[in-house]
Amino acid sequence: MNNIAIRTSAKPFIDRVKFPYGFKKSGDFSISEANLLSLYGRTLNALETGELQAESEDEKHFVDFISGRAEAINPVEKAWAKYVRLSRGKKHFYTLHSSASNQSDYDDDYTDEEFDVA
């Protein structure tokens, strides 16, 4: 990892709501991304919400990045962008079967018509 001049926190960053088992066990982040989020996440969140003021050039670039004025250039910014996309974006849910109302679209033997019993 390059020498990134972003402050770290004494406590690791944890998002128990969206990632209840942690970043590493979520399956969404690589080990290095999970480590970066844990190490820098509190500072990045505080910079994003305005609780902290940017002090270093890297922190100023991060503020520009989250404001949309710059592209992500370092692994910390890329990991944060991925975290924001996964935690604040819409979660897609896929099922293994279709509902009965849509069954006629997939099954030739299924019909919506009632049968006349003679």
Backbone as ProteinMPNN parsed JSONL, in Angstrom:
{"seq_chain_A": "MNNIAIRTSAKPFIDRVKFPYGFKKSGDFSISEANLLSLYGRTLNALETGELQAESEDEKHFVDFISGRAEAINPVEKAWAKYVRLSRGKKHFYTLHSSASNQSDYDDDYTDEEFDVA", "coords_chain_A": {"N_chain_A": [[0.84, -1.174, 0.0], [0.56, 2.161, -0.84], [1.963, 5.105, 0.663], [-0.433, 6.535, 2.27], [-1.863, 9.505, 3.209], [-3.996, 9.702, 5.241], [-5.862, 10.1, 8.135], [-6.017, 7.663, 10.749], [-8.192, 5.735, 12.894], [-8.48, 4.985, 16.393], [-10.291, 3.007, 16.988], [-11.709, 0.344, 15.081], [-13.566, 0.699, 11.994], [-16.894, -0.226, 11.725], [-19.784, -1.583, 10.272], [-22.54, -2.588, 11.408], [-25.163, -2.794, 10.605], [-25.505, -3.09, 7.735], [-23.468, -4.906, 7.179], [-23.392, -7.262, 9.066], [-21.709, -9.35, 9.95], [-19.215, -8.419, 9.563], [-16.783, -6.871, 7.358], [-14.919, -8.583, 6.145], [-16.096, -11.124, 6.231], [-18.318, -10.803, 4.702], [-18.197, -11.384, 2.01], [-18.236, -9.6, -0.009], [-16.081, -7.902, -0.156], [-12.569, -7.745, -0.795], [-9.794, -9.043, 1.114], [-7.878, -7.045, 1.513], [-9.371, -4.74, 0.892], [-11.298, -4.867, 2.929], [-9.648, -4.556, 5.155], [-8.685, -1.939, 4.697], [-11.087, -0.462, 4.876], [-11.794, -0.976, 7.552], [-9.648, 0.224, 8.864], [-9.504, 2.944, 7.936], [-12.129, 3.794, 7.763], [-13.745, 5.188, 9.744], [-12.648, 7.776, 9.742], [-13.021, 8.466, 7.029], [-15.814, 8.417, 6.88], [-16.423, 10.49, 8.662], [-15.217, 12.631, 7.319], [-16.813, 12.671, 5.052], [-19.362, 13.309, 6.105], [-18.832, 15.776, 7.155], [-17.998, 16.145, 9.728], [-15.307, 16.118, 10.292], [-12.576, 18.138, 9.235], [-10.693, 18.287, 6.265], [-7.238, 17.676, 6.352], [-4.781, 16.819, 5.198], [-3.306, 16.471, 1.873], [-4.231, 14.126, 0.676], [-6.603, 13.686, 2.112], [-8.019, 15.966, 1.35], [-8.278, 15.431, -1.369], [-9.924, 13.178, -1.159], [-12.282, 14.333, -0.175], [-12.936, 15.891, -2.389], [-13.359, 13.78, -4.146], [-15.621, 12.413, -3.03], [-17.415, 14.394, -3.357], [-17.785, 14.438, -6.004], [-16.083, 15.772, -7.69], [-13.705, 14.701, -8.428], [-11.916, 11.747, -9.514], [-11.626, 8.428, -8.125], [-8.475, 7.634, -6.923], [-6.763, 6.188, -5.329], [-6.336, 3.123, -3.388], [-7.851, 3.309, -1.022], [-9.895, 5.171, -1.524], [-11.182, 3.825, -3.606], [-12.059, 1.503, -2.291], [-13.804, 2.697, -0.464], [-15.709, 3.77, -2.217], [-16.811, 1.418, -3.224], [-17.869, 0.365, -0.851], [-19.83, 2.331, -0.274], [-21.507, 2.041, -2.501], [-22.438, -0.609, -2.122], [-23.565, -0.528, 0.457], [-25.419, 1.535, 0.485], [-26.811, 1.38, -1.819], [-29.39, -0.231, -3.841], [-30.32, -3.448, -2.925], [-30.185, -6.38, -4.739], [-32.391, -9.101, -5.179], [-32.72, -12.453, -5.8], [-34.749, -15.18, -6.756], [-35.155, -18.767, -6.702], [-37.227, -19.919, -8.023], [-40.232, -19.34, -9.942], [-43.267, -17.428, -9.448], [-46.645, -18.716, -9.168], [-48.389, -17.244, -10.704], [-46.926, -16.41, -12.854], [-46.288, -18.744, -14.013], [-47.452, -19.758, -16.343], [-46.085, -18.571, -18.396], [-43.778, -20.012, -18.587], [-44.275, -22.753, -18.564], [-45.511, -25.222, -20.621], [-47.569, -26.977, -20.069], [-49.219, -25.747, -18.289], [-52.235, -23.976, -17.825], [-54.474, -21.211, -17.828], [-57.152, -21.466, -18.125], [-60.327, -22.758, -17.127], [-61.276, -26.15, -16.607], [-63.787, -28.102, -18.197], [-65.688, -30.547, -16.83], [-67.037, -33.449, -17.962]], "CA_chain_A": [[0.0, 0.0, 0.0], [1.314, 3.411, -0.885], [1.869, 5.906, 1.866], [-1.641, 7.351, 2.167], [-1.898, 10.452, 4.323], [-5.343, 9.851, 5.797], [-5.816, 9.739, 9.546], [-6.67, 6.425, 11.175], [-8.877, 5.839, 14.169], [-8.072, 3.971, 17.364], [-11.263, 1.928, 16.876], [-11.987, -0.004, 13.677], [-14.864, 1.066, 11.429], [-17.775, -1.388, 11.619], [-21.163, -1.298, 9.873], [-23.284, -3.762, 11.861], [-26.472, -2.846, 9.954], [-25.392, -3.648, 6.386], [-22.489, -5.986, 7.177], [-23.428, -7.683, 10.475], [-20.615, -10.263, 10.279], [-17.959, -7.754, 9.24], [-16.452, -6.699, 5.946], [-14.186, -9.748, 5.644], [-16.98, -12.286, 6.094], [-19.481, -10.481, 3.875], [-18.028, -11.916, 0.671], [-18.302, -8.488, -0.952], [-14.813, -7.173, -0.182], [-11.333, -8.514, -0.666], [-9.197, -8.867, 2.441], [-7.228, -5.731, 1.583], [-10.431, -3.725, 0.96], [-11.871, -4.935, 4.275], [-8.673, -3.953, 6.073], [-8.679, -0.487, 4.478], [-12.327, 0.095, 5.437], [-11.707, -1.038, 9.013], [-8.617, 1.139, 9.336], [-9.753, 4.344, 7.581], [-13.565, 4.052, 7.606], [-14.275, 6.232, 10.647], [-12.183, 9.072, 9.237], [-13.691, 8.728, 5.751], [-17.204, 8.746, 7.177], [-16.438, 11.819, 9.271], [-14.928, 13.605, 6.253], [-17.983, 12.732, 4.175], [-20.462, 13.999, 6.785], [-18.421, 17.125, 7.536], [-17.595, 16.187, 11.135], [-13.874, 16.417, 10.269], [-12.072, 18.947, 8.135], [-9.534, 17.672, 5.61], [-5.967, 18.289, 6.721], [-3.722, 16.474, 4.248], [-3.693, 16.501, 0.459], [-5.036, 12.935, 0.415], [-7.935, 13.915, 2.668], [-8.671, 16.953, 0.485], [-8.67, 14.731, -2.597], [-11.062, 12.329, -0.817], [-13.464, 15.204, -0.118], [-13.26, 16.178, -3.798], [-13.878, 12.54, -4.723], [-16.995, 12.139, -2.583], [-18.256, 15.486, -3.862], [-17.94, 14.238, -7.44], [-15.187, 16.653, -8.439], [-12.483, 13.969, -8.781], [-12.037, 10.289, -9.616], [-10.895, 7.667, -7.11], [-7.128, 7.369, -7.426], [-6.004, 5.294, -4.458], [-7.129, 1.979, -2.936], [-8.783, 3.696, 0.039], [-11.057, 5.79, -2.177], [-11.883, 2.785, -4.366], [-12.752, 0.662, -1.312], [-14.919, 3.477, 0.069], [-16.732, 3.836, -3.273], [-17.46, 0.107, -3.242], [-18.667, 0.299, 0.374], [-21.005, 3.199, -0.433], [-22.391, 1.412, -3.492], [-23.056, -1.799, -1.552], [-24.327, -0.261, 1.679], [-26.486, 2.52, 0.279], [-27.52, 1.065, -3.059], [-30.471, -1.196, -3.75], [-29.865, -4.837, -2.9], [-30.956, -7.225, -5.645], [-32.753, -10.382, -4.594], [-33.118, -13.395, -6.838], [-35.314, -16.417, -6.247], [-34.853, -19.945, -7.497], [-38.427, -20.355, -8.729], [-41.145, -18.245, -10.267], [-44.552, -17.551, -8.789], [-47.649, -19.44, -9.955], [-49.027, -16.332, -11.65], [-46.064, -16.324, -14.023], [-45.95, -20.093, -14.44], [-47.911, -20.014, -17.71], [-45.064, -18.073, -19.317], [-42.649, -20.93, -18.632], [-44.682, -24.152, -18.591], [-46.497, -25.479, -21.675], [-48.681, -27.756, -19.536], [-50.021, -24.906, -17.408], [-53.193, -23.119, -18.507], [-55.315, -20.403, -16.945], [-58.556, -21.765, -18.414], [-60.951, -23.792, -16.323], [-61.628, -27.357, -17.364], [-65.155, -28.596, -18.092], [-65.698, -31.972, -16.554], [-68.267, -33.974, -18.545]], "C_chain_A": [[0.886, 1.238, 0.0], [1.116, 4.171, 0.407], [0.704, 6.883, 1.739], [-1.746, 8.211, 3.42], [-3.339, 10.748, 4.736], [-5.271, 9.351, 7.228], [-6.532, 8.416, 9.799], [-7.315, 6.654, 12.528], [-8.377, 4.741, 15.097], [-9.013, 2.765, 17.304], [-11.51, 1.613, 15.408], [-13.395, 0.439, 13.271], [-15.673, -0.21, 11.213], [-19.157, -0.902, 11.212], [-21.994, -2.538, 10.195], [-24.651, -3.887, 11.18], [-26.376, -3.546, 8.599], [-24.446, -4.839, 6.303], [-22.362, -6.534, 8.599], [-22.297, -8.62, 10.881], [-19.248, -9.688, 9.924], [-17.703, -7.715, 7.747], [-15.779, -7.945, 5.37], [-15.106, -10.928, 5.382], [-18.182, -12.016, 5.198], [-19.409, -11.128, 2.499], [-18.048, -10.845, -0.403], [-16.959, -7.781, -1.136], [-13.638, -8.141, -0.143], [-10.769, -8.258, 0.734], [-8.558, -7.497, 2.566], [-8.272, -4.61, 1.642], [-11.055, -3.697, 2.351], [-10.936, -4.302, 5.298], [-8.641, -2.432, 5.935], [-9.923, 0.161, 5.07], [-12.287, 0.1, 6.952], [-10.748, 0.011, 9.563], [-8.99, 2.613, 9.122], [-11.235, 4.743, 7.6], [-14.133, 5.147, 8.489], [-13.882, 7.63, 10.161], [-12.896, 9.433, 7.944], [-15.15, 9.108, 5.96], [-17.327, 10.145, 7.766], [-16.12, 12.906, 8.246], [-16.135, 13.771, 5.336], [-19.135, 13.507, 4.811], [-20.112, 15.419, 7.209], [-18.038, 17.259, 8.996], [-16.111, 16.517, 11.28], [-13.563, 17.301, 9.074], [-10.82, 18.274, 7.574], [-8.263, 18.431, 5.974], [-4.874, 18.024, 5.693], [-4.237, 16.571, 2.813], [-4.56, 15.294, 0.096], [-6.457, 13.09, 0.948], [-8.705, 14.941, 1.831], [-9.123, 16.314, -0.822], [-9.878, 13.827, -2.332], [-12.348, 13.151, -0.754], [-13.896, 15.598, -1.527], [-13.877, 14.959, -4.467], [-15.321, 12.287, -4.305], [-17.954, 13.239, -3.01], [-18.475, 15.374, -5.366], [-17.047, 15.113, -8.299], [-13.903, 15.964, -8.883], [-12.789, 12.482, -8.844], [-11.258, 9.642, -8.467], [-9.527, 7.298, -7.663], [-6.328, 6.416, -6.547], [-6.915, 4.173, -3.942], [-8.153, 2.317, -1.852], [-10.056, 4.289, -0.577], [-11.863, 4.753, -2.962], [-12.652, 1.853, -3.432], [-13.953, 1.398, -0.729], [-16.05, 3.58, -0.962], [-17.506, 2.523, -3.344], [-18.349, -0.058, -2.016], [-19.944, 1.115, 0.234], [-22.0, 2.571, -1.399], [-23.136, 0.225, -2.882], [-23.941, -1.5, -0.349], [-25.5, 0.682, 1.47], [-27.291, 2.272, -0.982], [-28.612, 0.042, -2.816], [-29.897, -2.609, -3.828], [-30.78, -5.661, -3.799], [-31.178, -8.587, -5.0], [-33.276, -11.286, -5.688], [-33.667, -14.656, -6.189], [-34.959, -17.568, -7.175], [-36.061, -20.46, -8.271], [-39.318, -19.158, -8.995], [-42.461, -18.458, -9.539], [-45.544, -18.242, -9.721], [-48.302, -18.535, -10.99], [-48.216, -16.19, -12.933], [-45.76, -17.695, -14.621], [-46.35, -20.356, -15.887], [-46.904, -19.524, -18.746], [-43.95, -19.102, -19.54], [-43.036, -22.395, -18.849], [-45.766, -24.36, -19.641], [-47.715, -26.219, -21.145], [-49.617, -26.923, -18.669], [-50.974, -24.057, -18.231], [-54.037, -22.385, -17.482], [-56.795, -20.73, -17.11], [-59.061, -22.86, -17.483], [-61.332, -24.967, -17.197], [-63.103, -27.7, -17.152], [-65.096, -30.088, -17.898], [-67.041, -32.506, -17.07], [-68.797, -35.149, -17.791]], "O_chain_A": [[1.848, 1.329, 0.763], [0.183, 3.89, 1.159], [0.859, 7.955, 1.153], [-1.721, 7.706, 4.542], [-3.831, 11.868, 4.603], [-4.686, 8.302, 7.5], [-7.524, 8.095, 9.145], [-7.026, 7.632, 13.217], [-7.909, 3.697, 14.643], [-8.589, 1.634, 17.539], [-11.52, 2.52, 14.576], [-14.293, 0.538, 14.107], [-15.194, -1.159, 10.593], [-19.649, 0.089, 11.752], [-22.137, -3.43, 9.36], [-25.238, -4.969, 11.177], [-27.105, -4.506, 8.353], [-24.612, -5.696, 5.435], [-21.352, -6.306, 9.265], [-21.957, -8.679, 12.063], [-18.24, -10.393, 9.98], [-18.332, -8.437, 6.974], [-16.045, -8.319, 4.228], [-14.915, -11.657, 4.409], [-18.986, -12.918, 4.96], [-20.442, -11.393, 1.884], [-17.893, -11.151, -1.585], [-16.73, -7.135, -2.159], [-13.71, -9.21, 0.463], [-11.225, -7.36, 1.442], [-8.677, -6.85, 3.606], [-8.082, -3.633, 2.366], [-11.314, -2.623, 2.893], [-11.382, -3.594, 6.201], [-8.578, -1.717, 6.935], [-9.832, 1.216, 5.697], [-12.702, 1.075, 7.578], [-11.008, 0.615, 10.604], [-8.813, 3.435, 10.021], [-11.551, 5.925, 7.464], [-14.93, 5.961, 8.02], [-14.698, 8.552, 10.173], [-13.331, 10.571, 7.771], [-15.664, 10.011, 5.3], [-18.234, 10.897, 7.409], [-16.697, 13.992, 8.303], [-16.442, 14.88, 4.896], [-19.811, 14.278, 4.131], [-20.998, 16.187, 7.584], [-17.778, 18.366, 9.466], [-15.701, 17.123, 12.27], [-14.215, 17.214, 8.033], [-9.994, 17.757, 8.325], [-8.215, 19.66, 5.913], [-4.115, 18.933, 5.357], [-5.433, 16.73, 2.572], [-5.501, 15.411, -0.688], [-7.412, 12.666, 0.298], [-9.91, 14.796, 1.627], [-10.207, 16.61, -1.326], [-10.762, 13.717, -3.182], [-13.391, 12.705, -1.231], [-15.09, 15.634, -1.825], [-14.809, 15.086, -5.262], [-16.16, 11.975, -5.151], [-19.168, 13.039, -3.024], [-19.262, 16.128, -5.939], [-17.236, 15.188, -9.513], [-13.102, 16.544, -9.616], [-13.79, 12.015, -8.3], [-10.341, 10.247, -7.911], [-9.425, 6.718, -8.744], [-5.308, 5.888, -6.989], [-8.137, 4.273, -4.051], [-9.204, 1.682, -1.772], [-11.165, 3.934, -0.178], [-13.093, 4.803, -2.975], [-13.774, 1.454, -3.743], [-15.006, 0.796, -0.519], [-17.223, 3.486, -0.603], [-18.726, 2.527, -3.508], [-19.464, -0.568, -2.126], [-21.024, 0.641, 0.587], [-23.204, 2.571, -1.141], [-24.338, 0.071, -3.102], [-24.965, -2.156, -0.158], [-26.478, 0.624, 2.214], [-28.337, 2.888, -1.189], [-28.742, -0.49, -1.713], [-29.084, -2.912, -4.701], [-32.0, -5.644, -3.639], [-30.285, -9.149, -4.367], [-34.187, -10.909, -6.426], [-33.123, -15.144, -5.199], [-34.515, -17.354, -8.303], [-35.918, -21.36, -9.1], [-39.185, -18.107, -8.368], [-42.737, -19.56, -9.064], [-45.306, -18.34, -10.925], [-48.724, -19.008, -12.045], [-48.772, -15.879, -13.986], [-45.053, -17.793, -15.624], [-45.663, -21.098, -16.59], [-46.885, -20.029, -19.868], [-43.262, -19.066, -20.561], [-42.202, -23.194, -19.275], [-46.829, -23.743, -19.562], [-48.797, -26.101, -21.72], [-50.717, -27.376, -18.351], [-50.566, -23.474, -19.235], [-54.281, -22.896, -16.389], [-57.611, -20.299, -16.294], [-58.319, -23.766, -17.103], [-61.668, -24.807, -18.371], [-63.606, -27.594, -16.034], [-64.519, -30.808, -18.711], [-68.089, -32.033, -16.629], [-69.831, -35.705, -18.16]]}, "name": "protein", "num_of_chains": 1, "seq": "MNNIAIRTSAKPFIDRVKFPYGFKKSGDFSISEANLLSLYGRTLNALETGELQAESEDEKHFVDFISGRAEAINPVEKAWAKYVRLSRGKKHFYTLHSSASNQSDYDDDYTDEEFDVA"}
